[in-house]
Each structure stands twice: as structure tokens, then as C-alpha cells.
Amino acid sequence: MKSVQIRHAVLGKAWLGICVAVQIAAAAVGVSMILSPAPAAAKTPEACAALQAKYPSLKGKTLVNAVNPHTPGYEALDPNDPSKYVGFDIDLGEAIGDCLGFKVTYKPVTFAALLTTLEAGQADIVISDIYATKQRAKAADFITYLKVYDGVLVAKGNPKKIDGINLSMCGATAAENTGFVEVPLVQALEEKCKAAGKPAPGIQLYDNNANCIQAILSGRADTYVNDVNTVDGAVKAYPDKLEKATAVTLPYSVGIAVPRNKTEFRDAVFAALAEIQKSGLQAELMKKWNLPVDQMEAPKLVLAD
Amino acid sequence: MELFFHYLSQSYLLTGIIYTLLITALGLGGGLVMGVVLAGMQLSRFPVLALITRAYAIIFRGTPLILQMIFCYNALPMIGVKLTAVEAAGLALALNEAPFIAEIIRGNIIAVDRGQVIAGQALGMTPDVVMLRVVAPQAIRSMVPALGNEAVSALKNSSLASVVSVQELTLRSTQLASANFDFFSIFFASGLMYLALTGAIAAIQIVVEVLLDLDLPTPEARLARLLPWRRRTVEIVYAKAPRLAAPDLPALAAPPLSAPAPARAGFSIDREKRLATLADRPLAVEISALRKSYDGKTVLESIDLVVRVGEVVALLGPSGSGKSTLLRCINHLETWDSGAIKVTGRELGFDAQNRPLSPRAIANERAAIGVGMVFQNFNLFGHLTAKENIAGPLRWVHGFSRSDADLRARELLDRVGLANRAEALPRHMSGGQQQRVAIARALAPNPTILLLDEPTSALDPELVSEVLEVIGRLAVEDGLTMIISTHQISFAKDVADRAVFLDAGSIVEEGPADVVLSRPRNARTAQFLQILTDEAVARA
């Protein structure tokens, strides 16, 4: 079991004094912000030594990974120790860091702010279950690592009989996060529904996974379409209230986002990911987080046209 | 319920409080500093600064804080300013709070009685001293409730820092809820934490208000106000106090003034002899060809007036005839269009090249030359006791030590018969008492000239005599040079050496007081005197 610390990168040198005060106060309430260093990954692929020699500029650095930590299984707080983020994406990022010799800190942002944070230079990398689309590639370069399977989350018993992003959603209300690829897919149903003489589907936009799940629990929304593992996690948390209606495939891959102008860094991450997959480490991590291993995808770049 | 208590004591959430407080402190502190600057700019003499402030307020008051947070965090890096999340959120909150705090400051500064500002100027205080000693102490007291509101609002607004990844309470609560799906316990716990924080701000506000409350001068009284169950005893003390004090008040002891003030024995003087001595005295005030207009309307027209040292001049005339304006011109509280005013041979308010001086330099000159002024509405500093109203300006303007200033203040209060009211606030004194304190305040720095602008017009009839008594003694016992605008004809007749009658901004008649007031030659003077006499008879 590999755990990961959250090193708060928010306080800069200018705030040294305040930072010290915060540290003291934090200690007073029983928390140390700086935890013991993360244990080394289970195994670091042999080839990583060569990569570190090839990309020496990353060695010893601390990079900021922007995450939307509302997706248990991929990235969320450790409920048993909320000072840590845990999940498959977190472990994968740490593995890449270990391979290339950099450390990772985390910046929690809304889903819609993942790429803007990267663009603004407030983060160096985004590994947060984000689908690599051509549209998003205008804001960042993507290196894919998983195939996308979506699940359709509905209330227990599926009262609206929803069975996918299709005419069964006409007249229903879908909860989605701002910026999700599913949003335009549901919106595209509007014309189809009208052509079939049915009311258009409604969309409620939230800014994290948990709010979308709450929307179904409270009866405000009828369905939430998102990564199948996330949907399964929600069903597991509320087995009496939620169920997965079906799984759908979307023509996308999950990708690691890196800044567009940093090709050397992109190449380094790409190479490290390839080694992690080759060595079987990614498969091992997917097993640890209950992700089906056939979802793994060989790295490929998704870039803007 | 058990979970709820678990989250209440969870260090992860409690640490979030520290970030919440940090952002709030940055926002309020920065907002307060910027607010003071913005308020100063808006109140300044320069229209450009006020315009900049307006534009700033329109932008930062008119856009949502969440956008400002995102702007500071994600847009500033594009111009090379990369702030940490805490800095960016603190900056955004400060930028957002600033115009609100500026308006609170500005509103409370404007609300301070303008008369007190003018009184401060007349006492020779520079604009800085007036702001620091007169305006700020009163404005700060009245802005505490609004600032308390602002602090609560800033604390709640700090939750928006979650959008730029600051690990504050709201962000930590939502993340935790996402990880373990335990929404209600977590949000109830963080809601209670916010309540505790805003409750603490409310408590601080109450304590500050009580500490600043002038009506609770002693630590015991302040404590009693903070502990409501003890309040009852204080009310009893309050209720008793005035009843015990009432018989001692000289105001009530003075006989009501139902007829024109009767000639007092003390004032009967050998006029001929007095006039003869005055004729040889040097000039105290020399006004030549003074002209002033407001918006094209002439208020003073070719005024020529000479007052000698030790002379008492009564300025008479109907309302709007320019009496007050003339008095204010003498110590340069007002500007004028043409003509010259010399006080003890010096032209107050102009440098050697005849250029107008800065407000600061004029204030210093006023203090140096020594022109005291007493106002119709007393204009005592509302936050200071009778003694401090007198002693304060001596320390701030004339560099007296505290003990010297206190000694002088007590001496003067004794002279105006108010030694027992030294620690009273103006609002606890009668109008007559306030005016006597105001006279003592004007006399404290030993002015060469005392200007009195209708000193009894705002008083109830039964309080007029106590003030006239004091002024009369100054003329007779001290030989003080005085220019008094007044409607008290018999008083003027008794006390003044000379009467000057103003009508529509011009001097229409002047001469020995007893002659002008008994046998006026000018028709307007006669008519005006007749009206005053008729009124006095009607009142009798």
C-alpha cells in the first residue's frame, strides 16, 4: 500500500513569517503539514535510470500536479488520513516522478480549472482522470494511459429507464461537471429528442463528482454519466439508493496533460509512462485500485491540429 | 452524531480554519490599508484622484469576487506576476474589500460634524491634526459596526479561495465529503466552525464598541455593559446621577431672561475715558476694500474696518447681511475676491509675494497670530470632555505639556464657572455650559483677538445671560479685543465700544455703540433696531 503526502505548495518564500505562524498554529491543533517523505514506489523500472540521465533537468525537482480530488479510486483524500491524496492517478503520477527523479505536490482545483491552472503555470502536470479530446488539446498536450468506459449512474430501480446517452434520456435531467466531455453528448440529444417528438434532456452543471452524485440522491437529477469506475464507486457507497444502468464506450482516452510548449518534458513523461506500462507497474496499480486491466492503453499523444 | 463530533475535532478540518483565517486577515488587512488610501483619494482636493477612486470602485465592487480570485490566480501569471494560491486569494479579497471599506471610512468621516472641523481650523490645527484628533476618533467609533459586518462578510467570502486551490475550510470539507461520501456530518461540522468564527468576530466587535463608548468611562462600567445581568445596577446609577447633580447646575440657577438684558453694574464704564485711551492703541484688525461673492452673488462689498487693540466691536445686521462671513474672513476660514485683511499688522494666509498659503501654513499662522473664535453652535469636540476640549488644542497646537495644559484648562473652566463639569462630555451639558466651554477653549492660547459669531443665538432664552455675563467680563476685566456679531442690542450697548451695522454685505452705519444703538441715523439701522425692540417687548 503506497501512500502519498500532500505537500502544500501554496505558501511561498514571501510568506515565510506567516508560514511559520501557520505551522505553529497547525502544530497546535495537532497536525504537521510536512509529513515524512513518501516511501519509494514498489519498484521503479530499470530503464528509469537511463531516462533520468537523458532528462537531468527534472531530477530533484518538485512538480505540481493539479487534480480535481473528488473522484475516489482515481484521486481523492484518504478518508483515514485526510492529509493525503490517494488513488490510481496519484500512484501513477508518483511512479512517473520516481522514474524521472522528481517529487510531486498537489493542487486541488475544480474540474473546469484543471487545464486553466496548467496554462497559467500554476501547475506543471495534470493527472486527474481527464479525457484527452482534440478540443482540450488546444489548451494542453495529452499523453494517454487508459481507455474510456463510462457508466450511467441512476437512482435505484432506474425509474426513468435510462439505458445510455440516447433517446431514453429525452425529458430526463443529467448532472454533469462543467467541462465534462459528456456535456456536449447529452446536449446533442436535444435535436434527436425533438425529432422523435420528445422533450429535450436537461443538464445541471456542477463542479465536482460528489455534487453530481448528490444531485441524483436528492432527486434533482435523473442520471450522471461518467467514468465507469467512478460510477461503480458511487453505487458501492450508496447501494440502497443508486445503481449503474449500463456502461457505454466513448471514443476517447484518459490522458496526462502537460503544457503545450514543453516538448522535452512531454517526451520525458511519455517515455516514463511507456516504461511503467512495460514493466507491469501500471497493471499492478490498476489492480490495486480495482480498475479492469483491459482498460490500459499504450501511450499516444493527443495534440491540437 | 458521533461522526459529527469526529469531524468537529478532526485536525484536517481545523487546519483548514487556519487558512480561512489567513485569507480573511490578508483580505481585511490589505482592504483596510487600500480602503484608507482610496477614501483619502476620494476626499482629497484633487478631482483626478477622486475620479481614479470612482473607476476602481466601479470595477472591483461591480465584479464577482470569484472572478477576481481566478483573475489574480490564473491571469496575473500571464503578465509575469505569479502569486501563490494564498497570496492570490488574499490579494483578490483585499482588492474586493477595499472599495467597501473605503466607503465606510468616507461615509463616517463626512458624518463628523463639519462645525467641529472648522472649530479645529480656527484653533490653529493643521489639516493633519484636525483629522487625527477631531475627525478620526469620532469616525472610527461610528464605523466599528460597519467594519464588523465587513469582517464577517470577508470571513465568509474567504471560502471562495477554494476555487484557486487554497486549502481552506470549505475546500477541505468538500474534498473530504467526496472521499468518504459523508456529506451531512462534514458540512454540519464545518458550518458550526464558521459560526464559531463569525461569532468570535461579533464578540470582538462588541468588546471594541464598549471600549470606545464614551459614556462608559470607567472599567467597571464597561465590564457591566459586557455582562448584561449586571447592567441593571448601572442603570440605577445613571438614573440617580442627574437628579443629584441638578441643583448644582448654574444654568438652572440663573434667572430667566424675559426682557432685554438689564444693564449690569459691573459693565458701567466711563465711556469717554475708554474711547480716549483706545484711540492711541495700535491696530488689531485692519480691513480694506474687502469684497467677496459666492456664485456671482455679492456677500461682502467694499468693507473697510479698523479695530484697535482692546476695542470691543459689535457687528449688527439682519440675517444674511454678511456678519458671519466677515468674521470668518478675518481668520481666513473663508477666502475672498479682493481687498486685504491685516491682523496685528500681518496679512493672514498669504506669503511675502501675496500668494495664498497652503491650508497647513495658514493653520500655523492662525496659531501664531492668535485669533480665537466662538461659534453660534458651540462646535465643541464631541468625543472630548470639557477639560480636554480646552487642554487638547493647547497640547497639539501650542506644544503645552499635559500637566500645563490641564492646569490651564482647569483655570479657565473655573473662570467660566464650570470647574465641576471638567469631565463632562459636551452632549451632557446645556447649551449655555457648552458655549462657556467654547469660550474658555478659544481663550486658552491667550488670543490677541476674539471673534464671536452670534454666541447666544442658538441658546434658549434662559441660558443667554450666563454666556453674556462671561463675555462681558472678558471685555471689562481682560481688556480683550473682541468682534461680536450679535442680536443682543442692550448687551452690545453695555459692552461694545463701537457698533457696526451691516446690510446686504456693506457697512451702512458705524459709530460709538451707545450712539448708533440709541439714535441710529441710517433708515435700515433704525428699522432693524425697531424690529428687535418690538420682539423683545412682545416676549416680555
Interface residues (C-beta under 8 A of the other chain):
Chain A: H8 A9 V10 L11 G12 A14 W15 I18 V22 A25 A26 V29 G30 V31 M33 A66 P69 H70 T71 P72 A76 L77 D78 P79 P82 S83 K107 P108 V109 T110 A113 T116 T117 E119 A120 G121 Q122 N208 N209 A210 I213 Q214 A234 A237 Y238
Chain B: Q10 S11 Y12 L13 L14 T15 I18 Y19 L22 I70 Y73 N74 A75 P77 M78 K82 L83 T84 A85 V86 E87 V163 V164 S165 V166 Q167 L171 R172 T174 Q175 L176 A177 S178 A179 N180 F181 F183
